[in-house]
Amino acid sequence: MTESTGHVLDDLAAYALGSLEPAEQERIERHVRVCVSCAGHLGEYRGVVGVLPLALAPVAPPAEAWTAIRAELRARDTAAASTLRRWLPAMGWLTAAALAAVLITWNVLLHTQLAQYAQGPQVEKLARRPARLIILAGAAQPQASARVFAAVDGQSGHMAVTGLPIPSAGQVYDLWFLPKTQAAAQNAATFSVDSDGRAWVVIRLPIPLDDTRALIVTADPAGSSTPIGPPLLEAVHWR
């Protein structure tokens, strides 16, 4: 089966997220140029990726991110002021006033961007790093799905969820890693969803993915140390 006739559906989500290696990315690009079906699916994945930030809850950025952003703003402010001091003697006052207005506007925009970094999507963009993508499909909840982005450091990640109903009173949703051994399931996150059935969840990886046979999401009593309900979402394959 050739690349122009065989489909690459399993790789399209990772391509849309920009998480493929360069050689794999080029392979997908060659394929979608000649495969109308996969090109259509890629457009759908890109649409999903485009709305993923809407599921983010506001979070505080890491302290080091604030430090780096403030340092960058101070450096730009200093450079702008220095440039203005050098140019003022050679410029008329009207021109200088116009330049000052531009610099003030630019500075306001920079500080506005700094304030926006406290809102989830921008923080995620700052923290973006290579990750493995795991897609959880609906099991007991066919209309639901989730995407787990597991950092290559094997310790942390994020999960975007859509289509789950608000859990019953006294219950929460849990993400579980099921080991390949007979060991007990390991909890990676506990979460709820908003009125639209969406959530963006910070997770920890309790065991390496290579030692995991499945990821499941269940609805359990709050504080449960083991899966109680049936799998609502499940993934058993990933790269």
VOPAGU-2260 file (C-alpha; in pm, 1 decimal, decimal comma):
REM VOPAGU-2260
SITE   aa  ch    i         X         Y         Z
SITE  MET   A    0       0,0       0,0       0,0
SITE  THR   A    1     157,0     329,6    -108,4
SITE  GLU   A    2     162,5     655,4      78,8
SITE  SER   A    3     -79,4     811,8    -169,7
SITE  THR   A    4    -342,7     539,1    -121,0
SITE  GLY   A    5    -286,9     433,8     242,6
SITE  HIS   A    6    -419,6     672,1     503,1
SITE  VAL   A    7    -226,1     828,9     792,5
SITE  LEU   A    8    -513,7     891,5    1032,7
SITE  ASP   A    9    -316,7     775,9    1336,3
SITE  ASP   A   10     -60,4    1053,3    1284,1
SITE  LEU   A   11    -284,6    1343,4    1185,1
SITE  ALA   A   12    -363,7    1457,3    1540,5
SITE  ALA   A   13       4,5    1463,4    1635,0
SITE  TYR   A   14      81,5    1653,1    1312,3
SITE  ALA   A   15    -187,9    1912,5    1385,5
SITE  LEU   A   16     -34,7    1963,2    1731,1
SITE  GLY   A   17     315,6    1998,7    1584,4
SITE  SER   A   18     454,1    1712,4    1793,0
SITE  LEU   A   19     599,8    1496,4    1514,4
SITE  GLU   A   20     966,7    1466,0    1428,2
SITE  PRO   A   21    1070,8    1656,5    1110,2
SITE  ALA   A   22    1091,3    1342,1     895,8
SITE  GLU   A   23     745,5    1228,5    1008,2
SITE  GLN   A   24     606,9    1577,2     953,4
SITE  GLU   A   25     738,8    1582,3     594,4
SITE  ARG   A   26     586,2    1239,8     532,0
SITE  ILE   A   27     243,1    1359,2     644,3
SITE  GLU   A   28     274,0    1678,0     437,2
SITE  ARG   A   29     352,9    1474,3     125,4
SITE  HIS   A   30      58,1    1247,7     190,2
SITE  VAL   A   31    -208,4    1512,6     251,6
SITE  ARG   A   32    -110,2    1686,5     -73,0
SITE  VAL   A   33    -239,5    1385,1    -267,5
SITE  CYS   A   34    -500,7    1236,7     -30,0
SITE  VAL   A   35    -825,9    1433,1     -15,6
SITE  SER   A   36    -962,7    1218,0     268,2
SITE  CYS   A   37    -668,0    1271,1     502,0
SITE  ALA   A   38    -649,4    1639,7     410,2
SITE  GLY   A   39   -1012,2    1673,6     519,2
SITE  HIS   A   40    -947,2    1494,9     848,2
SITE  LEU   A   41    -643,2    1716,2     906,2
SITE  GLY   A   42    -862,3    2022,1     867,7
SITE  GLU   A   43   -1096,2    1882,6    1133,7
SITE  TYR   A   44    -806,0    1814,7    1371,0
SITE  ARG   A   45    -675,1    2167,4    1319,5
SITE  GLY   A   46   -1019,4    2300,0    1406,9
SITE  VAL   A   47   -1013,0    2101,7    1732,9
SITE  VAL   A   48    -660,7    2224,4    1813,7
SITE  GLY   A   49    -777,1    2580,3    1750,6
SITE  VAL   A   50   -1044,2    2559,8    2020,7
SITE  LEU   A   51    -842,8    2361,9    2278,2
SITE  PRO   A   52    -726,5    2681,7    2452,3
SITE  LEU   A   53   -1092,6    2767,1    2522,1
SITE  ALA   A   54   -1098,8    2474,0    2765,3
SITE  LEU   A   55    -819,0    2617,3    2976,7
SITE  ALA   A   56    -892,8    2741,2    3324,5
SITE  PRO   A   57    -690,8    3047,0    3432,0
SITE  VAL   A   58    -371,0    2942,6    3605,4
SITE  ALA   A   59     -81,5    3132,9    3751,1
SITE  PRO   A   60     235,8    3112,7    3542,2
SITE  PRO   A   61     548,7    2966,6    3696,7
SITE  ALA   A   62     761,9    3214,6    3890,4
SITE  GLU   A   63    1049,7    3176,1    3646,1
SITE  ALA   A   64     822,2    3268,6    3355,6
SITE  TRP   A   65     721,5    3594,5    3524,6
SITE  THR   A   66    1086,8    3672,1    3593,6
SITE  ALA   A   67    1185,6    3615,2    3232,7
SITE  ILE   A   68     892,2    3817,5    3094,0
SITE  ARG   A   69     953,5    4111,5    3327,0
SITE  ALA   A   70    1324,1    4109,7    3244,2
SITE  GLU   A   71    1239,4    4117,7    2872,8
SITE  LEU   A   72     996,4    4407,0    2922,3
SITE  ARG   A   73    1252,7    4604,4    3125,3
SITE  ALA   A   74    1514,6    4547,1    2855,4
SITE  ARG   A   75    1277,7    4667,1    2583,9
SITE  ASP   A   76    1171,8    4969,9    2787,0
SITE  THR   A   77    1536,5    5061,9    2849,7
SITE  ALA   A   78    1624,8    5021,0    2482,2
SITE  ALA   A   79    1328,7    5233,7    2374,0
SITE  ALA   A   80    1415,9    5512,0    2620,2
SITE  SER   A   81    1779,8    5507,0    2511,1
SITE  THR   A   82    1680,1    5532,9    2145,7
SITE  LEU   A   83    1449,7    5825,4    2221,4
SITE  ARG   A   84    1726,1    6014,0    2407,5
SITE  ARG   A   85    1961,6    5973,6    2110,6
SITE  TRP   A   86    1707,3    6091,6    1856,9
SITE  LEU   A   87    1551,9    6388,3    2040,4
SITE  PRO   A   88    1829,0    6645,1    1973,6
SITE  ALA   A   89    1810,0    6585,4    1599,4
SITE  MET   A   90    1432,6    6590,2    1571,1
SITE  GLY   A   91    1167,6    6853,6    1580,3
SITE  TRP   A   92     934,0    6855,5    1877,6
SITE  LEU   A   93     633,7    6745,0    1669,6
SITE  THR   A   94     821,1    6446,3    1537,1
SITE  ALA   A   95     949,8    6366,3    1885,0
SITE  ALA   A   96     597,9    6386,9    2025,2
SITE  ALA   A   97     471,2    6149,0    1758,0
SITE  LEU   A   98     752,0    5904,6    1833,2
SITE  ALA   A   99     683,7    5927,7    2206,1
SITE  ALA   A  100     316,1    5847,4    2145,5
SITE  VAL   A  101     414,5    5542,2    1942,7
SITE  LEU   A  102     655,5    5424,9    2213,3
SITE  ILE   A  103     396,3    5475,6    2488,8
SITE  THR   A  104     137,3    5279,3    2290,1
SITE  TRP   A  105     391,1    5003,9    2226,6
SITE  ASN   A  106     477,6    4991,5    2596,6
SITE  VAL   A  107     109,1    4969,1    2694,0
SITE  LEU   A  108      61,3    4682,7    2450,0
SITE  LEU   A  109     360,2    4500,7    2594,8
SITE  HIS   A  110     226,4    4531,2    2946,4
SITE  THR   A  111    -117,9    4422,5    2827,2
SITE  GLN   A  112      44,9    4112,0    2680,7
SITE  LEU   A  113     218,1    4053,3    3013,6
SITE  ALA   A  114    -115,6    4062,6    3193,9
SITE  GLN   A  115    -260,0    3818,4    2943,1
SITE  TYR   A  116      13,6    3566,6    3017,4
SITE  ALA   A  117    -168,9    3495,3    3343,1
SITE  GLN   A  118    -452,4    3344,2    3135,3
SITE  GLY   A  119    -413,0    2975,0    3058,9
SITE  PRO   A  120    -352,0    2957,1    2679,0
SITE  GLN   A  121     -57,7    3197,4    2689,2
SITE  VAL   A  122     100,1    3015,0    2982,7
SITE  GLU   A  123      69,5    2688,3    2793,5
SITE  LYS   A  124     235,1    2844,7    2491,5
SITE  LEU   A  125     527,3    2956,2    2709,2
SITE  ALA   A  126     557,0    2612,5    2867,4
SITE  ARG   A  127     517,8    2418,2    2541,0
SITE  ARG   A  128     772,0    2143,3    2494,4
SITE  PRO   A  129     787,3    1814,3    2300,5
SITE  ALA   A  130     523,1    1571,8    2424,0
SITE  ARG   A  131     358,3    1239,0    2349,4
SITE  LEU   A  132      -6,0    1249,6    2248,6
SITE  ILE   A  133    -256,5     993,6    2378,3
SITE  ILE   A  134    -615,5    1003,7    2249,8
SITE  LEU   A  135    -884,3     870,1    2483,7
SITE  ALA   A  136   -1206,2     771,6    2309,6
SITE  GLY   A  137   -1549,7     741,3    2463,8
SITE  ALA   A  138   -1625,9     401,5    2613,6
SITE  ALA   A  139   -1933,6     434,5    2835,6
SITE  GLN   A  140   -1959,5     793,4    2707,4
SITE  PRO   A  141   -1932,5     763,5    2324,4
SITE  GLN   A  142   -1980,6    1137,2    2272,6
SITE  ALA   A  143   -1680,7    1223,9    2491,6
SITE  SER   A  144   -1309,3    1229,1    2417,8
SITE  ALA   A  145    -983,3    1348,8    2567,3
SITE  ARG   A  146    -629,1    1428,6    2459,2
SITE  VAL   A  147    -338,8    1369,3    2695,7
SITE  PHE   A  148     -17,5    1555,6    2625,0
SITE  ALA   A  149     257,1    1377,1    2819,7
SITE  ALA   A  150     585,2    1569,7    2846,0
SITE  VAL   A  151     889,8    1386,5    2718,4
SITE  ASP   A  152    1041,8    1413,8    3064,7
SITE  GLY   A  153     789,8    1147,5    3163,4
SITE  GLN   A  154     677,5    1331,7    3475,9
SITE  SER   A  155     398,0    1572,4    3388,8
SITE  GLY   A  156     146,4    1668,9    3125,7
SITE  HIS   A  157    -195,5    1810,5    3045,8
SITE  MET   A  158    -528,0    1665,4    2942,5
SITE  ALA   A  159    -801,6    1833,8    2737,2
SITE  VAL   A  160   -1145,2    1677,8    2788,1
SITE  THR   A  161   -1470,8    1737,2    2605,9
SITE  GLY   A  162   -1817,8    1583,9    2608,6
SITE  LEU   A  163   -1841,9    1457,1    2967,9
SITE  PRO   A  164   -2149,0    1545,6    3176,4
SITE  ILE   A  165   -2108,9    1724,0    3507,3
SITE  PRO   A  166   -2050,4    1445,1    3763,7
SITE  SER   A  167   -2317,8    1354,3    4016,9
SITE  ALA   A  168   -2307,7    1501,7    4365,5
SITE  GLY   A  169   -2022,5    1352,9    4567,0
SITE  GLN   A  170   -1845,4    1221,8    4257,7
SITE  VAL   A  171   -1543,0    1337,7    4058,9
SITE  TYR   A  172   -1366,0    1222,3    3747,1
SITE  ASP   A  173   -1033,9    1040,6    3781,4
SITE  LEU   A  174    -766,0     967,2    3522,6
SITE  TRP   A  175    -601,8     629,4    3592,9
SITE  PHE   A  176    -287,1     468,3    3456,2
SITE  LEU   A  177    -325,7      88,8    3444,9
SITE  PRO   A  178      13,4     -85,8    3478,6
SITE  LYS   A  179     112,3    -375,8    3253,8
SITE  THR   A  180     182,3    -571,1    3573,1
SITE  GLN   A  181     -79,2    -676,2    3827,9
SITE  ALA   A  182      -9,5    -363,0    4031,9
SITE  ALA   A  183    -298,0    -137,3    4130,8
SITE  ALA   A  184    -421,8     142,2    3907,2
SITE  GLN   A  185    -241,0     472,6    3961,9
SITE  ASN   A  186    -425,0     804,4    3981,9
SITE  ALA   A  187    -289,2    1075,4    3749,7
SITE  ALA   A  188    -552,4    1347,3    3804,1
SITE  THR   A  189    -885,8    1423,5    3966,8
SITE  PHE   A  190   -1107,9    1678,4    3795,2
SITE  SER   A  191   -1455,6    1799,8    3709,2
SITE  VAL   A  192   -1592,0    1964,3    3393,4
SITE  ASP   A  193   -1767,3    2290,7    3316,3
SITE  SER   A  194   -2125,6    2331,5    3197,8
SITE  ASP   A  195   -2011,0    2254,8    2841,0
SITE  GLY   A  196   -1852,2    1926,0    2946,9
SITE  ARG   A  197   -1496,7    2053,9    2901,9
SITE  ALA   A  198   -1187,6    2061,0    3121,0
SITE  TRP   A  199    -816,0    2130,1    3092,3
SITE  VAL   A  200    -633,2    1929,9    3356,0
SITE  VAL   A  201    -273,1    1933,3    3475,9
SITE  ILE   A  202    -168,0    1572,0    3531,4
SITE  ARG   A  203     124,8    1382,3    3675,1
SITE  LEU   A  204     250,2    1060,7    3521,5
SITE  PRO   A  205     250,3     809,7    3810,5
SITE  ILE   A  206     425,2     543,3    3598,4
SITE  PRO   A  207     605,8     561,5    3262,4
SITE  LEU   A  208     388,4     522,3    2955,0
SITE  ASP   A  209     606,5     232,9    2843,0
SITE  ASP   A  210     496,5      48,0    3158,1
SITE  THR   A  211     127,6     134,2    3108,0
SITE  ARG   A  212    -125,4     -87,9    2929,3
SITE  ALA   A  213    -417,8     156,8    2931,5
SITE  LEU   A  214    -538,5     498,7    3043,0
SITE  ILE   A  215    -897,9     529,5    3161,3
SITE  VAL   A  216   -1126,1     797,9    3299,8
SITE  THR   A  217   -1387,9     693,5    3553,3
SITE  ALA   A  218   -1647,7     866,2    3770,9
SITE  ASP   A  219   -1573,5     780,8    4134,6
SITE  PRO   A  220   -1661,1     896,1    4484,6
SITE  ALA   A  221   -1434,2    1182,2    4585,4
SITE  GLY   A  222   -1114,4    1053,1    4744,5
SITE  SER   A  223   -1135,1     704,4    4590,8
SITE  SER   A  224    -799,4     524,7    4576,6
SITE  THR   A  225    -907,2     282,7    4303,6
SITE  PRO   A  226   -1137,5     298,8    3998,6
SITE  ILE   A  227   -1498,6     240,5    4105,2
SITE  GLY   A  228   -1706,3     324,7    3801,2
SITE  PRO   A  229   -1673,9     174,4    3452,3
SITE  PRO   A  230   -1430,3     335,8    3205,7
SITE  LEU   A  231   -1595,6     639,1    3048,3
SITE  LEU   A  232   -1291,2     719,1    2834,4
SITE  GLU   A  233   -1012,8     478,9    2741,5
SITE  ALA   A  234    -686,0     463,3    2547,4
SITE  VAL   A  235    -490,4     143,7    2486,9
SITE  HIS   A  236    -265,7     254,3    2198,1
SITE  TRP   A  237     -19,6     541,2    2169,9
SITE  ARG   A  238     319,9     618,3    2018,5
